[in-house]
C-alpha cells in the first residue's frame, strides 16, 4: 500500500495534517487540538514523517512540524476528490 495513503487513512493523522495546513506548529500543541496523548501524537508524527508528509525543524527544545510539499499535495487531492 502507498505509504502516504496508509498514513492519511487514520483519522488522527489526517486531523494533524489538516491542522498543520494552517502553518508550523510545535509538537507540544498538537495533543490538545486532536484529543490524544503526547506519546500517541509522537507515534502519529513518526508515521507522517516516514511517509514524507510533514517536515520537522528543531528550535531549542521545541520540535516544530509543518506540511511538506508532498503533504500539501495529498491534502489538496483529498479535498478535491
C-alpha positions in Angstrom: 0.0 0.0 0.0 1.2 3.5 -0.7 2.8 5.0 2.5 1.0 8.3 2.1 -2.4 6.6 1.7 -1.7 4.4 4.7 -0.7 7.5 6.7 -3.8 9.5 5.9 -6.2 6.6 6.4 -6.0 7.2 10.2 -8.4 9.9 11.4 -6.0 11.4 13.9 -3.2 11.6 11.4 -5.5 13.3 8.9 -6.6 15.7 11.6 -2.9 16.5 12.4 -2.3 17.2 8.7 -5.3 19.5 8.4 -4.1 21.5 11.5 -0.6 21.8 10.0 -2.1 23.2 6.8 -2.6 26.4 8.7 1.1 26.7 9.5 4.0 25.4 11.5 3.1 24.0 14.9 5.0 22.8 18.0 4.5 19.1 18.8 3.5 20.2 22.3 0.4 22.0 20.9 -1.0 19.1 18.9 -2.3 16.8 21.6 -4.9 19.4 22.8 -6.0 20.0 19.3 -6.6 16.4 18.2 -7.6 15.0 21.6 -4.9 12.3 22.1 -1.9 11.9 24.4 1.5 13.3 23.7 3.0 9.8 23.2 0.3 9.0 20.7 0.9 12.2 18.8 4.6 11.4 18.7 3.8 8.0 17.1 1.4 9.6 14.6 4.0 12.2 13.7 6.6 9.5 13.2 4.3 7.8 10.6 3.7 11.1 8.9 7.5 11.8 8.8 8.2 8.3 7.4 5.6 9.0 4.6 7.3 12.3 4.0 4.0 14.2 4.5 5.5 16.5 7.2 8.8 18.0 8.0 10.3 18.9 11.3 12.5 21.7 12.5 14.2 21.8 15.8 14.3 25.2 17.6 15.9 24.9 21.0 13.9 22.3 22.9 10.9 22.5 20.5 10.2 20.3 17.5 8.2 22.4 15.0 6.2 20.5 12.4 4.8 21.7 9.1 3.4 20.2 5.9 5.9 19.1 3.3 5.3 19.8 -0.4 4.1 16.2 -0.7 1.8 16.7 2.3 0.3 19.8 0.8 -0.4 17.9 -2.5 -2.0 15.0 -0.6 -4.3 17.3 1.4 -5.3 19.2 -1.8 -6.0 15.9 -3.6 -8.2 14.7 -0.7 -10.2 17.9 -0.7 -10.6 17.9 -4.4 -11.8 14.3 -4.5 
